[in-house]
Amino acid sequence: MAVVGIGGILSSSTLVGAGYFTPEEFLGLKERGAVGDVCCHFLDAGGEACLPGFSERVVGLTLDQLRAIPKVIGLAAGAEKAESVAAAIRGGYVSTLVCDRELAEALLEVGR
């Protein structure tokens, strides 16, 4: 089992707060097709890996290794993460989601 956070391409991202990106650089990843990340691997809207140059620098699980884990619990909160959470689900990276009501309601809209 694994527990992972699902990040959005937001100026309030932990990756920005940790100093890995400036807010402008991070928001610019949207222009390159990224909608969010799982384990610091960026995903496009269909749940496919994008921006492989960043994935090559990750010290941790690959996305294939993550998919091979039988139970992966994704954690996320906030309606603004709906697109990134939907991508993580579409990609098969999480089997269970723990989220707040706002995100759950926003996910219903993304699926329409």
Biopython code that builds the backbone (N, CA, C, O; Angstrom):
import numpy as np
from Bio.PDB.StructureBuilder import StructureBuilder

atoms = [
    (1, "MET", "N", (0.849, -1.172, 0.000)),
    (1, "MET", "CA", (0.000, 0.000, 0.000)),
    (1, "MET", "C", (0.899, 1.242, 0.000)),
    (1, "MET", "O", (1.991, 1.250, 0.568)),
    (2, "ALA", "N", (0.402, 2.274, -0.651)),
    (2, "ALA", "CA", (1.104, 3.556, -0.660)),
    (2, "ALA", "C", (0.084, 4.668, -0.455)),
    (2, "ALA", "O", (-1.078, 4.541, -0.839)),
    (3, "VAL", "N", (0.525, 5.733, 0.141)),
    (3, "VAL", "CA", (-0.287, 6.938, 0.305)),
    (3, "VAL", "C", (0.476, 8.065, -0.388)),
    (3, "VAL", "O", (1.636, 8.333, -0.076)),
    (4, "VAL", "N", (-0.207, 8.726, -1.344)),
    (4, "VAL", "CA", (0.454, 9.770, -2.127)),
    (4, "VAL", "C", (-0.394, 11.030, -2.158)),
    (4, "VAL", "O", (-1.623, 10.972, -2.098)),
    (5, "GLY", "N", (0.266, 12.143, -2.252)),
    (5, "GLY", "CA", (-0.421, 13.401, -2.472)),
    (5, "GLY", "C", (-0.586, 13.623, -3.965)),
    (5, "GLY", "O", (0.213, 13.143, -4.769)),
    (6, "ILE", "N", (-1.616, 14.343, -4.322)),
    (6, "ILE", "CA", (-1.852, 14.691, -5.717)),
    (6, "ILE", "C", (-1.801, 16.212, -5.792)),
    (6, "ILE", "O", (-2.598, 16.905, -5.159)),
    (7, "GLY", "N", (-0.869, 16.708, -6.561)),
    (7, "GLY", "CA", (-0.668, 18.151, -6.630)),
    (7, "GLY", "C", (-1.246, 18.758, -7.891)),
    (7, "GLY", "O", (-1.305, 18.119, -8.942)),
    (8, "GLY", "N", (-1.663, 19.983, -7.767)),
    (8, "GLY", "CA", (-2.147, 20.740, -8.913)),
    (8, "GLY", "C", (-1.103, 21.737, -9.377)),
    (8, "GLY", "O", (-0.153, 22.039, -8.656)),
    (9, "ILE", "N", (-1.283, 22.237, -10.570)),
    (9, "ILE", "CA", (-0.392, 23.277, -11.074)),
    (9, "ILE", "C", (-0.949, 24.610, -10.568)),
    (9, "ILE", "O", (-1.681, 25.310, -11.268)),
    (10, "LEU", "N", (-0.582, 24.929, -9.348)),
    (10, "LEU", "CA", (-1.097, 26.097, -8.630)),
    (10, "LEU", "C", (0.069, 26.868, -8.021)),
    (10, "LEU", "O", (1.079, 26.272, -7.647)),
    (11, "SER", "N", (-0.063, 28.170, -7.921)),
    (11, "SER", "CA", (1.009, 28.965, -7.320)),
    (11, "SER", "C", (1.209, 28.616, -5.844)),
    (11, "SER", "O", (2.265, 28.902, -5.278)),
    (12, "SER", "N", (0.208, 28.003, -5.222)),
    (12, "SER", "CA", (0.300, 27.605, -3.815)),
    (12, "SER", "C", (0.864, 26.195, -3.639)),
    (12, "SER", "O", (0.844, 25.667, -2.528)),
    (13, "SER", "N", (1.359, 25.582, -4.695)),
    (13, "SER", "CA", (1.875, 24.217, -4.647)),
    (13, "SER", "C", (3.020, 24.075, -3.649)),
    (13, "SER", "O", (3.796, 25.007, -3.434)),
    (14, "THR", "N", (3.107, 22.917, -3.057)),
    (14, "THR", "CA", (4.215, 22.590, -2.160)),
    (14, "THR", "C", (5.544, 22.681, -2.905)),
    (14, "THR", "O", (6.556, 23.065, -2.319)),
    (15, "LEU", "N", (5.548, 22.331, -4.190)),
    (15, "LEU", "CA", (6.784, 22.405, -4.974)),
    (15, "LEU", "C", (7.265, 23.840, -5.123)),
    (15, "LEU", "O", (8.468, 24.085, -5.214)),
    (16, "VAL", "N", (6.343, 24.783, -5.149)),
    (16, "VAL", "CA", (6.706, 26.199, -5.180)),
    (16, "VAL", "C", (7.170, 26.616, -3.788)),
    (16, "VAL", "O", (8.202, 27.271, -3.640)),
    (17, "GLY", "N", (6.407, 26.234, -2.776)),
    (17, "GLY", "CA", (6.749, 26.589, -1.398)),
    (17, "GLY", "C", (8.105, 26.063, -0.966)),
    (17, "GLY", "O", (8.789, 26.690, -0.156)),
    (18, "ALA", "N", (8.500, 24.905, -1.508)),
    (18, "ALA", "CA", (9.796, 24.319, -1.164)),
    (18, "ALA", "C", (10.939, 24.968, -1.934)),
    (18, "ALA", "O", (12.107, 24.695, -1.658)),
    (19, "GLY", "N", (10.607, 25.827, -2.901)),
    (19, "GLY", "CA", (11.637, 26.530, -3.650)),
    (19, "GLY", "C", (12.122, 25.820, -4.899)),
    (19, "GLY", "O", (13.096, 26.261, -5.508)),
    (20, "TYR", "N", (11.473, 24.733, -5.300)),
    (20, "TYR", "CA", (11.886, 24.022, -6.510)),
    (20, "TYR", "C", (11.546, 24.807, -7.773)),
    (20, "TYR", "O", (12.220, 24.672, -8.794)),
    (21, "PHE", "N", (10.508, 25.618, -7.701)),
    (21, "PHE", "CA", (10.057, 26.433, -8.826)),
    (21, "PHE", "C", (9.637, 27.799, -8.303)),
    (21, "PHE", "O", (9.218, 27.926, -7.153)),
    (22, "THR", "N", (9.750, 28.811, -9.140)),
    (22, "THR", "CA", (9.090, 30.074, -8.828)),
    (22, "THR", "C", (7.626, 29.896, -9.225)),
    (22, "THR", "O", (7.315, 29.018, -10.030)),
    (23, "PRO", "N", (6.728, 30.703, -8.683)),
    (23, "PRO", "CA", (5.322, 30.580, -9.092)),
    (23, "PRO", "C", (5.142, 30.702, -10.607)),
    (23, "PRO", "O", (4.341, 29.979, -11.200)),
    (24, "GLU", "N", (5.878, 31.603, -11.220)),
    (24, "GLU", "CA", (5.756, 31.806, -12.670)),
    (24, "GLU", "C", (6.228, 30.575, -13.443)),
    (24, "GLU", "O", (5.572, 30.145, -14.393)),
    (25, "GLU", "N", (7.368, 30.007, -13.034)),
    (25, "GLU", "CA", (7.877, 28.796, -13.692)),
    (25, "GLU", "C", (6.865, 27.654, -13.561)),
    (25, "GLU", "O", (6.570, 26.945, -14.523)),
    (26, "PHE", "N", (6.348, 27.502, -12.354)),
    (26, "PHE", "CA", (5.438, 26.387, -12.093)),
    (26, "PHE", "C", (4.150, 26.537, -12.895)),
    (26, "PHE", "O", (3.692, 25.577, -13.516)),
    (27, "LEU", "N", (3.571, 27.718, -12.888)),
    (27, "LEU", "CA", (2.345, 27.931, -13.654)),
    (27, "LEU", "C", (2.597, 27.773, -15.153)),
    (27, "LEU", "O", (1.682, 27.433, -15.903)),
    (28, "GLY", "N", (3.820, 28.016, -15.586)),
    (28, "GLY", "CA", (4.192, 27.820, -16.986)),
    (28, "GLY", "C", (4.158, 26.372, -17.430)),
    (28, "GLY", "O", (4.127, 26.092, -18.628)),
    (29, "LEU", "N", (4.162, 25.441, -16.474)),
    (29, "LEU", "CA", (4.092, 24.016, -16.827)),
    (29, "LEU", "C", (2.755, 23.670, -17.482)),
    (29, "LEU", "O", (2.663, 22.698, -18.232)),
    (30, "LYS", "N", (1.723, 24.460, -17.199)),
    (30, "LYS", "CA", (0.428, 24.250, -17.857)),
    (30, "LYS", "C", (0.563, 24.394, -19.366)),
    (30, "LYS", "O", (-0.038, 23.635, -20.127)),
    (31, "GLU", "N", (1.355, 25.372, -19.793)),
    (31, "GLU", "CA", (1.562, 25.598, -21.226)),
    (31, "GLU", "C", (2.263, 24.421, -21.882)),
    (31, "GLU", "O", (2.212, 24.260, -23.102)),
    (32, "ARG", "N", (2.912, 23.606, -21.076)),
    (32, "ARG", "CA", (3.617, 22.427, -21.587)),
    (32, "ARG", "C", (2.778, 21.161, -21.419)),
    (32, "ARG", "O", (3.274, 20.054, -21.629)),
    (33, "GLY", "N", (1.509, 21.322, -21.041)),
    (33, "GLY", "CA", (0.586, 20.191, -20.995)),
    (33, "GLY", "C", (0.328, 19.581, -19.634)),
    (33, "GLY", "O", (-0.506, 18.682, -19.520)),
    (34, "ALA", "N", (1.010, 20.034, -18.603)),
    (34, "ALA", "CA", (0.834, 19.444, -17.272)),
    (34, "ALA", "C", (-0.417, 19.996, -16.594)),
    (34, "ALA", "O", (-0.695, 21.193, -16.664)),
    (35, "VAL", "N", (-1.172, 19.106, -15.933)),
    (35, "VAL", "CA", (-2.324, 19.530, -15.135)),
    (35, "VAL", "C", (-2.125, 19.240, -13.658)),
    (35, "VAL", "O", (-2.870, 19.750, -12.822)),
    (36, "GLY", "N", (-1.128, 18.428, -13.328)),
    (36, "GLY", "CA", (-0.871, 18.093, -11.933)),
    (36, "GLY", "C", (0.272, 17.118, -11.819)),
    (36, "GLY", "O", (0.939, 16.800, -12.804)),
    (37, "ASP", "N", (0.497, 16.639, -10.590)),
    (37, "ASP", "CA", (1.572, 15.668, -10.379)),
    (37, "ASP", "C", (1.202, 14.657, -9.315)),
    (37, "ASP", "O", (0.388, 14.911, -8.427)),
    (38, "VAL", "N", (1.827, 13.511, -9.440)),
    (38, "VAL", "CA", (1.778, 12.452, -8.433)),
    (38, "VAL", "C", (3.224, 12.045, -8.199)),
    (38, "VAL", "O", (3.934, 11.700, -9.143)),
    (39, "CYS", "N", (3.657, 12.083, -6.965)),
    (39, "CYS", "CA", (5.045, 11.737, -6.617)),
    (39, "CYS", "C", (6.052, 12.531, -7.441)),
    (39, "CYS", "O", (7.106, 12.010, -7.806)),
    (40, "CYS", "N", (5.731, 13.783, -7.734)),
    (40, "CYS", "CA", (6.565, 14.705, -8.511)),
    (40, "CYS", "C", (6.716, 14.308, -9.975)),
    (40, "CYS", "O", (7.611, 14.804, -10.659)),
    (41, "HIS", "N", (5.857, 13.426, -10.461)),
    (41, "HIS", "CA", (5.799, 13.087, -11.880)),
    (41, "HIS", "C", (4.596, 13.837, -12.449)),
    (41, "HIS", "O", (3.471, 13.671, -11.977)),
    (42, "PHE", "N", (4.840, 14.657, -13.461)),
    (42, "PHE", "CA", (3.774, 15.485, -14.016)),
    (42, "PHE", "C", (2.906, 14.700, -14.985)),
    (42, "PHE", "O", (3.396, 13.872, -15.754)),
    (43, "LEU", "N", (1.593, 14.978, -14.933)),
    (43, "LEU", "CA", (0.603, 14.290, -15.750)),
    (43, "LEU", "C", (-0.133, 15.273, -16.640)),
    (43, "LEU", "O", (-0.321, 16.437, -16.286)),
    (44, "ASP", "N", (-0.550, 14.779, -17.815)),
    (44, "ASP", "CA", (-1.431, 15.579, -18.664)),
    (44, "ASP", "C", (-2.876, 15.246, -18.295)),
    (44, "ASP", "O", (-3.111, 14.417, -17.415)),
    (45, "ALA", "N", (-3.833, 15.871, -18.945)),
    (45, "ALA", "CA", (-5.246, 15.700, -18.583)),
    (45, "ALA", "C", (-5.726, 14.260, -18.746)),
    (45, "ALA", "O", (-6.660, 13.838, -18.063)),
    (46, "GLY", "N", (-5.102, 13.511, -19.637)),
    (46, "GLY", "CA", (-5.491, 12.112, -19.833)),
    (46, "GLY", "C", (-4.863, 11.152, -18.847)),
    (46, "GLY", "O", (-5.140, 9.953, -18.876)),
    (47, "GLY", "N", (-4.016, 11.676, -17.971)),
    (47, "GLY", "CA", (-3.364, 10.827, -16.982)),
    (47, "GLY", "C", (-2.054, 10.232, -17.452)),
    (47, "GLY", "O", (-1.485, 9.370, -16.783)),
    (48, "GLU", "N", (-1.569, 10.687, -18.603)),
    (48, "GLU", "CA", (-0.294, 10.207, -19.126)),
    (48, "GLU", "C", (0.843, 11.073, -18.600)),
    (48, "GLU", "O", (0.675, 12.270, -18.364)),
    (49, "ALA", "N", (1.989, 10.452, -18.425)),
    (49, "ALA", "CA", (3.171, 11.187, -17.984)),
    (49, "ALA", "C", (3.555, 12.221, -19.038)),
    (49, "ALA", "O", (3.525, 11.946, -20.238)),
    (50, "CYS", "N", (3.912, 13.399, -18.576)),
    (50, "CYS", "CA", (4.428, 14.432, -19.475)),
    (50, "CYS", "C", (5.624, 15.069, -18.780)),
    (50, "CYS", "O", (5.843, 14.838, -17.591)),
    (51, "LEU", "N", (6.378, 15.844, -19.488)),
    (51, "LEU", "CA", (7.580, 16.493, -18.959)),
    (51, "LEU", "C", (8.581, 15.464, -18.414)),
    (51, "LEU", "O", (8.964, 15.535, -17.247)),
    (52, "PRO", "N", (9.005, 14.511, -19.252)),
    (52, "PRO", "CA", (9.896, 13.443, -18.781)),
    (52, "PRO", "C", (11.213, 13.929, -18.202)),
    (52, "PRO", "O", (11.823, 13.233, -17.391)),
    (53, "GLY", "N", (11.662, 15.108, -18.602)),
    (53, "GLY", "CA", (12.903, 15.636, -18.040)),
    (53, "GLY", "C", (12.834, 15.813, -16.535)),
    (53, "GLY", "O", (13.829, 15.626, -15.834)),
    (54, "PHE", "N", (11.653, 16.174, -16.036)),
    (54, "PHE", "CA", (11.480, 16.308, -14.586)),
    (54, "PHE", "C", (11.424, 14.928, -13.922)),
    (54, "PHE", "O", (12.002, 14.726, -12.854)),
    (55, "SER", "N", (10.729, 13.984, -14.554)),
    (55, "SER", "CA", (10.620, 12.632, -13.987)),
    (55, "SER", "C", (11.981, 11.966, -13.852)),
    (55, "SER", "O", (12.216, 11.209, -12.910)),
    (56, "GLU", "N", (12.879, 12.247, -14.792)),
    (56, "GLU", "CA", (14.216, 11.651, -14.742)),
    (56, "GLU", "C", (14.998, 12.095, -13.518)),
    (56, "GLU", "O", (15.943, 11.420, -13.109)),
    (57, "ARG", "N", (14.617, 13.220, -12.930)),
    (57, "ARG", "CA", (15.331, 13.741, -11.759)),
    (57, "ARG", "C", (14.731, 13.284, -10.435)),
    (57, "ARG", "O", (15.298, 13.547, -9.375)),
    (58, "VAL", "N", (13.582, 12.599, -10.487)),
    (58, "VAL", "CA", (12.908, 12.172, -9.258)),
    (58, "VAL", "C", (13.636, 10.976, -8.648)),
    (58, "VAL", "O", (13.897, 9.980, -9.324)),
    (59, "VAL", "N", (13.954, 11.091, -7.376)),
    (59, "VAL", "CA", (14.512, 9.968, -6.631)),
    (59, "VAL", "C", (13.337, 9.384, -5.849)),
    (59, "VAL", "O", (12.943, 9.915, -4.810)),
    (60, "GLY", "N", (12.800, 8.318, -6.346)),
    (60, "GLY", "CA", (11.623, 7.708, -5.730)),
    (60, "GLY", "C", (10.959, 6.779, -6.727)),
    (60, "GLY", "O", (11.563, 6.373, -7.719)),
    (61, "LEU", "N", (9.721, 6.453, -6.453)),
    (61, "LEU", "CA", (8.974, 5.543, -7.312)),
    (61, "LEU", "C", (8.778, 6.118, -8.703)),
    (61, "LEU", "O", (8.558, 7.318, -8.868)),
    (62, "THR", "N", (8.862, 5.249, -9.702)),
    (62, "THR", "CA", (8.452, 5.642, -11.044)),
    (62, "THR", "C", (6.930, 5.490, -11.111)),
    (62, "THR", "O", (6.322, 4.882, -10.231)),
    (63, "LEU", "N", (6.327, 6.043, -12.153)),
    (63, "LEU", "CA", (4.882, 5.891, -12.303)),
    (63, "LEU", "C", (4.497, 4.438, -12.538)),
    (63, "LEU", "O", (3.450, 3.996, -12.064)),
    (64, "ASP", "N", (5.322, 3.687, -13.260)),
    (64, "ASP", "CA", (5.039, 2.259, -13.457)),
    (64, "ASP", "C", (5.094, 1.499, -12.127)),
    (64, "ASP", "O", (4.271, 0.617, -11.883)),
    (65, "GLN", "N", (6.044, 1.834, -11.284)),
    (65, "GLN", "CA", (6.128, 1.196, -9.968)),
    (65, "GLN", "C", (4.914, 1.547, -9.119)),
    (65, "GLN", "O", (4.385, 0.706, -8.392)),
    (66, "LEU", "N", (4.479, 2.800, -9.219)),
    (66, "LEU", "CA", (3.301, 3.224, -8.461)),
    (66, "LEU", "C", (2.070, 2.452, -8.922)),
    (66, "LEU", "O", (1.284, 1.990, -8.094)),
    (67, "ARG", "N", (1.893, 2.307, -10.233)),
    (67, "ARG", "CA", (0.752, 1.559, -10.774)),
    (67, "ARG", "C", (0.746, 0.103, -10.325)),
    (67, "ARG", "O", (-0.316, -0.509, -10.212)),
    (68, "ALA", "N", (1.925, -0.453, -10.068)),
    (68, "ALA", "CA", (2.034, -1.863, -9.686)),
    (68, "ALA", "C", (1.654, -2.115, -8.228)),
    (68, "ALA", "O", (1.485, -3.267, -7.829)),
    (69, "ILE", "N", (1.519, -1.074, -7.442)),
    (69, "ILE", "CA", (1.135, -1.236, -6.030)),
    (69, "ILE", "C", (-0.370, -1.474, -5.981)),
    (69, "ILE", "O", (-1.135, -0.687, -6.539)),
    (70, "PRO", "N", (-0.812, -2.556, -5.317)),
    (70, "PRO", "CA", (-2.239, -2.905, -5.334)),
    (70, "PRO", "C", (-3.181, -1.841, -4.767)),
    (70, "PRO", "O", (-4.275, -1.655, -5.299)),
    (71, "LYS", "N", (-2.794, -1.156, -3.728)),
    (71, "LYS", "CA", (-3.669, -0.153, -3.117)),
    (71, "LYS", "C", (-2.883, 1.137, -2.955)),
    (71, "LYS", "O", (-1.948, 1.214, -2.158)),
    (72, "VAL", "N", (-3.274, 2.150, -3.719)),
    (72, "VAL", "CA", (-2.651, 3.460, -3.624)),
    (72, "VAL", "C", (-3.729, 4.456, -3.232)),
    (72, "VAL", "O", (-4.703, 4.660, -3.957)),
    (73, "ILE", "N", (-3.540, 5.067, -2.079)),
    (73, "ILE", "CA", (-4.487, 6.044, -1.563)),
    (73, "ILE", "C", (-3.981, 7.434, -1.926)),
    (73, "ILE", "O", (-2.889, 7.834, -1.524)),
    (74, "GLY", "N", (-4.787, 8.162, -2.689)),
    (74, "GLY", "CA", (-4.445, 9.527, -3.059)),
    (74, "GLY", "C", (-5.107, 10.510, -2.113)),
    (74, "GLY", "O", (-6.268, 10.336, -1.743)),
    (75, "LEU", "N", (-4.376, 11.538, -1.722)),
    (75, "LEU", "CA", (-4.889, 12.572, -0.827)),
    (75, "LEU", "C", (-4.874, 13.912, -1.546)),
    (75, "LEU", "O", (-3.867, 14.290, -2.147)),
    (76, "ALA", "N", (-5.977, 14.622, -1.486)),
    (76, "ALA", "CA", (-6.045, 15.950, -2.093)),
    (76, "ALA", "C", (-7.222, 16.704, -1.505)),
    (76, "ALA", "O", (-8.177, 16.104, -1.013)),
    (77, "ALA", "N", (-7.145, 18.020, -1.561)),
    (77, "ALA", "CA", (-8.231, 18.863, -1.068)),
    (77, "ALA", "C", (-8.315, 20.120, -1.926)),
    (77, "ALA", "O", (-7.308, 20.617, -2.429)),
    (78, "GLY", "N", (-9.520, 20.613, -2.077)),
    (78, "GLY", "CA", (-9.745, 21.852, -2.809)),
    (78, "GLY", "C", (-10.236, 21.612, -4.218)),
    (78, "GLY", "O", (-9.677, 20.806, -4.961)),
    (79, "ALA", "N", (-11.285, 22.319, -4.571)),
    (79, "ALA", "CA", (-11.887, 22.186, -5.902)),
    (79, "ALA", "C", (-10.889, 22.492, -7.009)),
    (79, "ALA", "O", (-11.005, 21.955, -8.110)),
    (80, "GLU", "N", (-9.912, 23.345, -6.733)),
    (80, "GLU", "CA", (-8.935, 23.721, -7.750)),
    (80, "GLU", "C", (-8.043, 22.564, -8.194)),
    (80, "GLU", "O", (-7.337, 22.679, -9.196)),
    (81, "LYS", "N", (-8.069, 21.455, -7.462)),
    (81, "LYS", "CA", (-7.260, 20.287, -7.827)),
    (81, "LYS", "C", (-8.053, 19.244, -8.623)),
    (81, "LYS", "O", (-7.533, 18.164, -8.902)),
    (82, "ALA", "N", (-9.288, 19.547, -8.988)),
    (82, "ALA", "CA", (-10.133, 18.561, -9.664)),
    (82, "ALA", "C", (-9.492, 18.007, -10.930)),
    (82, "ALA", "O", (-9.500, 16.795, -11.147)),
    (83, "GLU", "N", (-8.946, 18.866, -11.756)),
    (83, "GLU", "CA", (-8.361, 18.398, -13.020)),
    (83, "GLU", "C", (-7.161, 17.488, -12.771)),
    (83, "GLU", "O", (-7.001, 16.478, -13.455)),
    (84, "SER", "N", (-6.319, 17.835, -11.799)),
    (84, "SER", "CA", (-5.145, 17.011, -11.518)),
    (84, "SER", "C", (-5.535, 15.680, -10.887)),
    (84, "SER", "O", (-4.933, 14.653, -11.202)),
    (85, "VAL", "N", (-6.519, 15.679, -10.013)),
    (85, "VAL", "CA", (-6.977, 14.424, -9.403)),
    (85, "VAL", "C", (-7.629, 13.536, -10.461)),
    (85, "VAL", "O", (-7.412, 12.324, -10.477)),
    (86, "ALA", "N", (-8.423, 14.132, -11.339)),
    (86, "ALA", "CA", (-9.034, 13.355, -12.421)),
    (86, "ALA", "C", (-7.959, 12.710, -13.287)),
    (86, "ALA", "O", (-8.114, 11.562, -13.704)),
    (87, "ALA", "N", (-6.879, 13.422, -13.563)),
    (87, "ALA", "CA", (-5.782, 12.867, -14.360)),
    (87, "ALA", "C", (-5.130, 11.689, -13.637)),
    (87, "ALA", "O", (-4.815, 10.678, -14.264)),
    (88, "ALA", "N", (-4.927, 11.810, -12.327)),
    (88, "ALA", "CA", (-4.321, 10.720, -11.553)),
    (88, "ALA", "C", (-5.221, 9.479, -11.572)),
    (88, "ALA", "O", (-4.732, 8.351, -11.633)),
    (89, "ILE", "N", (-6.521, 9.697, -11.519)),
    (89, "ILE", "CA", (-7.456, 8.575, -11.583)),
    (89, "ILE", "C", (-7.446, 7.966, -12.976)),
    (89, "ILE", "O", (-7.366, 6.746, -13.119)),
    (90, "ARG", "N", (-7.528, 8.807, -14.007)),
    (90, "ARG", "CA", (-7.514, 8.312, -15.395)),
    (90, "ARG", "C", (-6.247, 7.510, -15.687)),
    (90, "ARG", "O", (-6.288, 6.510, -16.404)),
    (91, "GLY", "N", (-5.138, 7.950, -15.135)),
    (91, "GLY", "CA", (-3.869, 7.263, -15.362)),
    (91, "GLY", "C", (-3.716, 5.968, -14.594)),
    (91, "GLY", "O", (-2.780, 5.208, -14.842)),
    (92, "GLY", "N", (-4.618, 5.704, -13.667)),
    (92, "GLY", "CA", (-4.548, 4.466, -12.893)),
    (92, "GLY", "C", (-3.529, 4.504, -11.769)),
    (92, "GLY", "O", (-3.032, 3.462, -11.339)),
    (93, "TYR", "N", (-3.217, 5.702, -11.291)),
    (93, "TYR", "CA", (-2.207, 5.824, -10.243)),
    (93, "TYR", "C", (-2.764, 5.731, -8.836)),
    (93, "TYR", "O", (-2.007, 5.496, -7.894)),
    (94, "VAL", "N", (-4.059, 5.906, -8.668)),
    (94, "VAL", "CA", (-4.675, 5.789, -7.346)),
    (94, "VAL", "C", (-5.889, 4.866, -7.429)),
    (94, "VAL", "O", (-6.626, 4.863, -8.415)),
    (95, "SER", "N", (-6.073, 4.092, -6.378)),
    (95, "SER", "CA", (-7.239, 3.207, -6.318)),
    (95, "SER", "C", (-8.274, 3.710, -5.318)),
    (95, "SER", "O", (-9.441, 3.322, -5.373)),
    (96, "THR", "N", (-7.844, 4.565, -4.414)),
    (96, "THR", "CA", (-8.723, 5.136, -3.395)),
    (96, "THR", "C", (-8.384, 6.622, -3.274)),
    (96, "THR", "O", (-7.221, 7.016, -3.355)),
    (97, "LEU", "N", (-9.413, 7.429, -3.082)),
    (97, "LEU", "CA", (-9.197, 8.861, -2.948)),
    (97, "LEU", "C", (-9.789, 9.349, -1.636)),
    (97, "LEU", "O", (-10.926, 9.025, -1.293)),
    (98, "VAL", "N", (-9.008, 10.127, -0.913)),
    (98, "VAL", "CA", (-9.474, 10.817, 0.283)),
    (98, "VAL", "C", (-9.440, 12.298, -0.063)),
    (98, "VAL", "O", (-8.385, 12.849, -0.374)),
    (99, "CYS", "N", (-10.616, 12.942, -0.006)),
    (99, "CYS", "CA", (-10.691, 14.349, -0.399)),
    (99, "CYS", "C", (-11.785, 15.058, 0.390)),
    (99, "CYS", "O", (-12.557, 14.429, 1.114)),
    (100, "ASP", "N", (-11.835, 16.360, 0.238)),
    (100, "ASP", "CA", (-12.885, 17.130, 0.886)),
    (100, "ASP", "C", (-14.104, 17.237, -0.040)),
    (100, "ASP", "O", (-14.055, 16.854, -1.209)),
    (101, "ARG", "N", (-15.178, 17.759, 0.511)),
    (101, "ARG", "CA", (-16.435, 17.861, -0.229)),
    (101, "ARG", "C", (-16.305, 18.731, -1.483)),
    (101, "ARG", "O", (-16.854, 18.403, -2.535)),
    (102, "GLU", "N", (-15.573, 19.840, -1.360)),
    (102, "GLU", "CA", (-15.423, 20.749, -2.500)),
    (102, "GLU", "C", (-14.764, 20.045, -3.683)),
    (102, "GLU", "O", (-15.192, 20.209, -4.826)),
    (103, "LEU", "N", (-13.731, 19.267, -3.408)),
    (103, "LEU", "CA", (-13.056, 18.531, -4.470)),
    (103, "LEU", "C", (-13.969, 17.446, -5.041)),
    (103, "LEU", "O", (-14.023, 17.258, -6.256)),
    (104, "ALA", "N", (-14.676, 16.741, -4.181)),
    (104, "ALA", "CA", (-15.584, 15.687, -4.654)),
    (104, "ALA", "C", (-16.636, 16.273, -5.603)),
    (104, "ALA", "O", (-16.921, 15.699, -6.654)),
    (105, "GLU", "N", (-17.199, 17.398, -5.231)),
    (105, "GLU", "CA", (-18.217, 18.041, -6.092)),
    (105, "GLU", "C", (-17.605, 18.523, -7.411)),
    (105, "GLU", "O", (-18.226, 18.402, -8.466)),
    (106, "ALA", "N", (-16.405, 19.059, -7.348)),
    (106, "ALA", "CA", (-15.736, 19.525, -8.567)),
    (106, "ALA", "C", (-15.392, 18.353, -9.482)),
    (106, "ALA", "O", (-15.461, 18.478, -10.704)),
    (107, "LEU", "N", (-15.018, 17.205, -8.892)),
    (107, "LEU", "CA", (-14.728, 16.021, -9.705)),
    (107, "LEU", "C", (-15.952, 15.543, -10.478)),
    (107, "LEU", "O", (-15.831, 15.047, -11.598)),
    (108, "LEU", "N", (-17.123, 15.693, -9.882)),
    (108, "LEU", "CA", (-18.349, 15.316, -10.583)),
    (108, "LEU", "C", (-18.529, 16.177, -11.832)),
    (108, "LEU", "O", (-19.023, 15.696, -12.851)),
    (109, "GLU", "N", (-18.133, 17.434, -11.757)),
    (109, "GLU", "CA", (-18.240, 18.333, -12.905)),
    (109, "GLU", "C", (-17.198, 18.021, -13.979)),
    (109, "GLU", "O", (-17.483, 18.127, -15.172)),
    (110, "VAL", "N", (-15.991, 17.638, -13.556)),
    (110, "VAL", "CA", (-14.931, 17.306, -14.506)),
    (110, "VAL", "C", (-15.341, 16.101, -15.343)),
    (110, "VAL", "O", (-15.025, 16.022, -16.530)),
    (111, "GLY", "N", (-16.041, 15.171, -14.721)),
    (111, "GLY", "CA", (-16.443, 13.950, -15.423)),
    (111, "GLY", "C", (-17.568, 14.130, -16.420)),
    (111, "GLY", "O", (-17.877, 13.200, -17.165)),
    (112, "ARG", "N", (-18.182, 15.281, -16.458)),
    (112, "ARG", "CA", (-19.318, 15.488, -17.375)),
    (112, "ARG", "C", (-18.883, 15.917, -18.744)),
    (112, "ARG", "O", (-19.722, 16.128, -19.620)),
]
sb = StructureBuilder()
sb.init_structure("model")
sb.init_model(0)
sb.init_chain("A")
sb.init_seg("    ")
for serial, (resi, resn, name, xyz) in enumerate(atoms, 1):
    if name == "N":
        sb.init_residue(resn, " ", resi, " ")
    sb.init_atom(name, np.array(xyz, "f"), 0.0, 1.0, " ", f" {name:<3s}", serial, name[0])
structure = sb.get_structure()
